């Protein structure tokens, strides 16, 4: 397979950054690492990416062995003193990333060293968000779905630590079965028995995978369209109707709304809410608070949607659960009409 051109690879990375909930500026340059300034949630950081096309291992190697070849770079690899650096591959056939240990491969002998990853890890990554494989029982390679790109970059160092090989079976089971309550309960018992550092890693990956699945299923249910504004433009979040902080929230699609970022923040801050008729309303208490501090400019953007029935999924089984809406409005102290 021909190597992906630089311009294509940069666009692939920018798309993945957006798909995983961030925005980015490419800092230019014609050589690796590719450098970006990323805005993610409330954080801004610099990311350096060493990345090559994932190809088959070649020769007589197993049909399931794939690799990257580290061409056009010198040893040791330069690392970002002000942020994150990752070592990755990208499979254009599967539209999935491969992640490798920078610590193990930043120093190498002359030539074009290759790093392997099993196809199972790429396939599992595409299915579950993350997929893991080991090489010679000393290295962890990871398949990463694009919508978890930033989350991987922020946690890459911990995920690739050799000591984590012993917890891979639990890690894999926790990702694959995190929607099966019976199996999840058994896995949680295993996780609780782990040393604290390992337990935190498993819980982190579990959380990232669960959030990714929730986002995909909610946005798909709403036809990639904001439930309130009908906006698409690949500018959507998956909002929990009943907030995670309530401790009775779920990641079921019926507890989700697809919202553009502005409306998502307005919803999470209780400025707007959805009533039992599926209509968007403005919280009069929050509106009054903003009026008193002279920060009501822009309210007309929200007012245009007041009293309008939100855009609902075509599948009635995926529509918001009325009880979730009622409980969410109680939790957020929405006054009754």
GUDO-394402 format. One record per residue (C-alpha): x, y, z. Coordinates in nm, 3 decimals, padded with zeros to 5 digits. Layout:
REM GUDO-394402
X/Y/Z
...
This chain:
REM GUDO-394402
00.000/00.000/00.000
00.131/00.344/-00.092
00.216/00.578/00.195
-00.039/00.846/00.275
00.076/01.187/00.154
00.159/01.448/00.416
-00.133/01.675/00.328
-00.375/01.381/00.355
-00.228/01.268/00.686
-00.259/01.614/00.836
-00.625/01.627/00.732
-00.680/01.281/00.882
-00.532/01.405/01.210
-00.739/01.724/01.207
-01.056/01.521/01.143
-00.969/01.287/01.431
-00.908/01.579/01.665
-01.251/01.715/01.577
-01.415/01.372/01.602
-01.274/01.330/01.953
-01.418/01.660/02.069
-01.139/01.910/02.008
-01.023/02.171/01.762
-00.672/02.230/01.632
-00.434/02.450/01.441
-00.159/02.283/01.240
00.164/02.470/01.302
00.308/02.399/00.957
00.630/02.236/00.847
00.720/01.962/00.602
00.874/01.705/00.832
00.777/01.486/01.125
00.667/01.534/01.392
00.350/01.713/01.284
00.279/01.984/01.539
-00.061/02.109/01.651
-00.209/02.347/01.904
-00.519/02.174/02.040
-00.817/02.311/02.229
-00.994/02.034/02.418
-01.265/02.097/02.673
-01.115/02.380/02.883
-00.753/02.296/02.806
-00.511/02.419/02.541
-00.193/02.226/02.469
00.068/02.148/02.206
00.080/01.801/02.049
00.357/01.649/01.838
00.264/01.347/01.626
00.503/01.102/01.464
00.284/00.899/01.229
00.324/00.663/00.933
00.093/00.451/00.718
00.011/00.109/00.864
00.094/-00.165/00.613
00.117/-00.544/00.615
00.429/-00.685/00.779
00.556/-00.814/00.444
00.737/-01.131/00.337
00.640/-01.453/00.510
00.493/-01.279/00.811
00.149/-01.365/00.942
-00.142/-01.218/00.750
-00.249/-01.057/01.077
00.078/-00.876/01.143
00.089/-00.512/01.042
00.352/-00.246/01.097
00.476/00.108/01.054
00.821/00.188/00.917
00.987/00.489/01.075
01.132/00.659/00.769
01.276/01.010/00.734
01.345/01.065/01.104
01.663/01.052/01.309
01.736/00.887/01.640
01.659/00.990/01.906
01.315/01.126/01.824
01.270/01.483/01.943
00.996/01.518/02.203
00.775/01.811/02.291
00.910/02.001/02.594
00.580/02.187/02.635
00.317/01.921/02.585
00.256/01.573/02.447
00.435/01.358/02.189
00.289/01.038/02.041
00.412/00.766/01.807
00.138/00.635/01.581
00.028/00.471/01.259
-00.288/00.503/01.052
-00.464/00.234/00.850
-00.654/00.391/00.558
-00.823/00.056/00.493
-00.978/00.039/00.840
-00.981/00.412/00.922
-00.822/00.337/01.258
-00.504/00.452/01.432
-00.228/00.243/01.586
-00.046/00.367/01.894
00.302/00.260/02.005
00.530/00.323/02.302
00.736/00.635/02.241
00.962/00.545/02.533
01.058/00.213/02.375
01.112/00.344/02.022
01.241/00.701/02.047
01.596/00.567/02.018
01.673/00.327/01.732
01.951/00.204/01.504
02.012/00.343/01.155
01.778/00.243/00.874
01.400/00.231/00.873
01.299/00.045/01.190
00.954/-00.111/01.192
00.707/-00.155/01.477
00.440/-00.424/01.468
00.077/-00.440/01.569
-00.163/-00.732/01.539
-00.470/-00.689/01.320
-00.685/-00.801/01.615
-00.591/-00.482/01.801
-00.691/-00.266/01.503
-01.020/-00.451/01.456
-01.103/-00.434/01.827
-01.009/-00.067/01.840
-01.250/00.003/01.557
-01.526/-00.187/01.737
-01.472/-00.083/02.098
-01.266/00.236/02.082
-00.943/00.078/02.205
-00.785/-00.257/02.117
-00.470/-00.400/02.274
-00.199/-00.642/02.164
00.138/-00.740/02.308
00.468/-00.826/02.145
00.716/-01.063/02.312
00.532/-00.997/02.638
00.714/-00.665/02.675
00.530/-00.408/02.465
00.172/-00.291/02.432
00.041/-00.173/02.093
-00.302/-00.013/02.077
-00.570/00.023/01.809
-00.752/00.356/01.845
-01.077/00.467/01.686
-01.058/00.829/01.561
-01.322/00.954/01.805
-01.083/00.866/02.090
-00.773/01.022/01.933
-00.725/01.308/02.181
-00.812/01.088/02.476
-00.544/00.842/02.366
-00.283/01.116/02.322
-00.346/01.250/02.672
-00.306/00.903/02.826
-00.059/00.733/02.591
00.234/00.717/02.831
00.035/00.537/03.101
-00.138/00.304/02.854
00.189/00.177/02.707
00.367/00.109/03.036
00.505/-00.247/03.030
00.376/-00.313/03.380
00.022/-00.289/03.248
00.055/-00.610/03.044
-00.065/-00.811/03.343
-00.395/-00.621/03.351
-00.468/-00.642/02.978
-00.725/-00.926/03.014
-00.924/-00.718/03.264
-00.879/-00.407/03.049
-01.010/-00.583/02.738
-01.304/-00.743/02.923
-01.402/-00.413/03.082
-01.420/-00.242/02.742
-01.597/-00.522/02.558
-01.859/-00.581/02.827
-01.918/-00.237/02.977
-02.283/-00.242/02.862
-02.350/-00.590/03.005
-02.449/-00.526/03.368
-02.405/-00.886/03.487
-02.057/-00.925/03.339
-01.961/-00.569/03.436
-02.036/-00.644/03.801
-01.792/-00.935/03.798
-01.529/-00.727/03.620
-01.569/-00.446/03.876
-01.480/-00.695/04.150
-01.159/-00.781/03.965
-01.079/-00.414/03.913
-01.128/-00.335/04.283
-00.870/-00.602/04.369
-00.600/-00.434/04.157
-00.326/-00.210/04.301
-00.441/00.153/04.303
-00.228/00.268/04.007
-00.345/-00.018/03.785
-00.705/00.023/03.898
-00.703/00.390/03.798
-00.574/00.303/03.450
-00.847/00.043/03.392
-01.115/00.280/03.519
-00.984/00.561/03.298
-00.991/00.347/02.982
-01.333/00.211/03.079
-01.466/00.566/03.115
-01.318/00.683/02.783
-01.460/00.384/02.596
-01.803/00.427/02.755
-01.813/00.800/02.672
-01.712/00.727/02.313
-01.984/00.465/02.270
-02.243/00.699/02.421
-02.143/00.981/02.187
-02.156/00.760/01.877
-02.494/00.606/01.953
-02.659/00.935/02.054
-02.534/01.139/01.759
-02.627/00.857/01.522
-02.977/00.833/01.674
-03.029/01.204/01.607
-02.910/01.167/01.247
-02.599/01.379/01.316
-02.827/01.672/01.389
-02.865/01.898/01.694
-03.193/01.814/01.869
-03.272/02.183/01.923
-03.119/02.384/01.638
-03.119/02.105/01.373
-02.756/02.200/01.302
-02.521/01.935/01.159
-02.179/02.059/01.033
-01.997/01.792/01.241
-02.028/02.024/01.544
-02.217/01.804/01.787
-02.184/01.680/02.143
-02.371/01.402/02.319
-02.531/01.548/02.631
-02.667/01.343/02.920
-03.026/01.437/03.000
-02.986/01.319/03.358
-02.631/01.433/03.445
-02.357/01.184/03.529
-02.307/01.368/03.859
-02.657/01.267/03.969
-02.533/00.910/04.029
-02.852/00.769/03.875
-02.756/00.864/03.521
-02.703/00.601/03.251
-02.526/00.587/02.917
-02.837/00.456/02.743
-02.939/00.640/02.427
-03.270/00.738/02.592
-03.068/00.947/02.837
-02.896/01.139/02.559
-02.942/01.447/02.344
-02.735/01.552/02.044
-02.659/01.923/02.092
-02.427/02.177/01.938
-02.159/02.296/02.185
-02.330/02.625/02.273
-02.664/02.459/02.346
-02.486/02.179/02.533
-02.327/02.431/02.769
-02.657/02.615/02.807
-02.827/02.285/02.893
-02.559/02.170/03.139
-02.571/02.511/03.309
-02.950/02.487/03.345
-03.010/02.796/03.130
-03.230/02.584/02.904
-03.417/02.261/02.962
-03.649/02.015/02.788
-04.002/01.983/02.926
-04.228/01.678/02.933
-04.369/01.770/02.591
-04.019/01.755/02.440
-04.019/02.133/02.402
-03.717/02.352/02.477
-03.767/02.617/02.742
-03.554/02.884/02.909
-03.508/02.857/03.285
-03.658/03.185/03.418
-03.443/03.178/03.731
-03.117/03.157/03.536
-03.241/03.420/03.294
-03.311/03.656/03.583
-02.966/03.594/03.733
-02.803/03.689/03.401
-03.021/03.999/03.376
-02.910/04.120/03.720
-02.542/04.092/03.627
-02.597/04.250/03.285
-02.499/03.938/03.086
-02.816/03.870/02.892
-02.687/03.962/02.546
-02.735/03.668/02.309
-03.048/03.536/02.478
-03.232/03.597/02.151
-03.041/03.302/02.002
-03.204/03.076/02.261
-03.544/03.245/02.248
-03.596/03.143/01.886
-03.620/02.779/01.999
-03.854/02.831/02.297
-04.168/02.617/02.275
-04.042/02.420/01.976
-04.051/02.042/01.990
-03.698/01.909/01.966
-03.584/01.696/01.674
-03.647/01.337/01.785
-03.488/01.011/01.667
-03.685/00.824/01.403
-03.665/00.510/01.616
-03.913/00.562/01.901
-03.706/00.328/02.120
-03.420/00.579/02.104
-03.622/00.885/02.204
-03.568/01.055/02.542
-03.714/00.874/02.839
-03.976/01.101/02.997
-03.876/00.991/03.346
-03.517/01.095/03.274
-03.642/01.440/03.168
-03.852/01.475/03.486
-03.567/01.362/03.711
-03.318/01.585/03.528
-03.537/01.892/03.576
-03.575/01.814/03.946
-03.199/01.765/03.980
-03.133/02.098/03.805
-03.393/02.281/04.018
-03.602/02.380/03.717
-03.914/02.560/03.847
-04.245/02.402/03.759
-04.470/02.601/03.528
